[in-house]
Amino acid sequence: MNMYAHLFAKYNHLLIMRYKNKNKRDRYRDIIAVTLAKTYDRMERLLSTVPLNADLDKDPIARETIYNVLAIEEEWIVDPDLREELTLVDFD
């Protein structure tokens, strides 16, 4: 479990309990943080199914998994330069 997912699991009940006392901006920030943590956890789980030295030309399942992770990253990190720096996918 990644760091963000662990934090989500630990503090999820606190976030829910505090919603009644928060303004919309704070609630929105909390929801985005939790959603991002879940998204990174999902991407890590997807990538864990791809063998380290998979040949993407010969393994359509691995190729599709990589493309799916890259698509998720593109949705969350709009700036292409920043996305390239932060990507979970290592083509080396």
TATAHU-V795147 format. One record per residue. RES is the residue in three letters. PHI is phi as a letter, one per 30 degrees, with the letter a starting at -180 (* if undefined). OMEGA is omega in whole degrees, -180 to 180 (NA if undefined). D_CENTER is the distance of its C-alpha to the mean C-alpha in Angstrom with 2 decimals. Layout:
RES,PHI,OMEGA,D_CENTER
RES,PHI,OMEGA,D_CENTER
//
This chain:
MET,*,-178,11.85
ASN,d,-176,9.79
MET,e,-177,11.26
TYR,d,179,9.08
ALA,d,178,9.50
HIS,d,178,13.07
LEU,d,178,13.73
PHE,d,-179,12.70
ALA,d,-176,15.04
LYS,d,-172,17.67
TYR,c,-178,17.93
ASN,e,-179,17.07
HIS,d,178,20.80
LEU,d,179,21.70
LEU,d,-179,19.57
ILE,d,-178,21.26
MET,d,-175,24.64
ARG,d,-176,24.46
TYR,e,-178,23.60
LYS,d,-176,27.31
ASN,c,-177,28.09
LYS,c,173,25.46
ASN,d,-175,25.79
LYS,d,-178,23.51
ARG,d,179,21.82
ASP,d,178,20.90
ARG,d,180,19.73
TYR,d,179,17.57
ARG,e,178,16.02
ASP,d,-179,15.37
ILE,d,178,13.86
ILE,d,180,11.44
ALA,d,180,10.53
VAL,d,180,10.17
THR,d,178,8.20
LEU,d,178,5.59
ALA,d,178,5.94
LYS,d,180,5.98
THR,d,178,3.09
TYR,d,177,1.92
ASP,d,179,5.36
ARG,d,180,5.83
MET,d,178,5.11
GLU,d,177,7.21
ARG,d,178,9.54
LEU,d,-178,10.07
LEU,d,180,10.90
SER,d,179,13.09
THR,d,-178,15.28
VAL,c,177,16.22
PRO,e,-175,19.28
LEU,e,-178,19.29
ASN,c,-179,22.10
ALA,d,175,21.50
ASP,d,-175,23.67
LEU,d,177,21.61
ASP,d,-176,24.99
LYS,c,-177,26.22
ASP,c,-176,23.22
PRO,d,179,22.07
ILE,d,177,19.55
ALA,d,180,17.82
ARG,d,180,18.14
GLU,d,178,16.66
THR,d,178,13.60
ILE,d,179,13.16
TYR,d,178,13.90
ASN,d,179,11.40
VAL,d,178,8.47
LEU,d,178,10.45
ALA,d,177,10.97
ILE,d,179,7.49
GLU,d,180,7.41
GLU,d,177,10.92
GLU,d,-174,10.38
TRP,c,-178,8.42
ILE,c,-172,10.46
VAL,d,-178,13.93
ASP,d,-176,16.01
PRO,d,179,16.37
ASP,d,178,17.73
LEU,d,179,14.99
ARG,d,179,12.37
GLU,d,180,14.69
GLU,d,-172,14.89
LEU,c,-173,11.25
THR,e,175,10.09
LEU,d,-177,9.06
VAL,d,179,11.88
ASP,c,-178,15.30
PHE,d,-180,18.22
ASP,d,NA,20.86
//
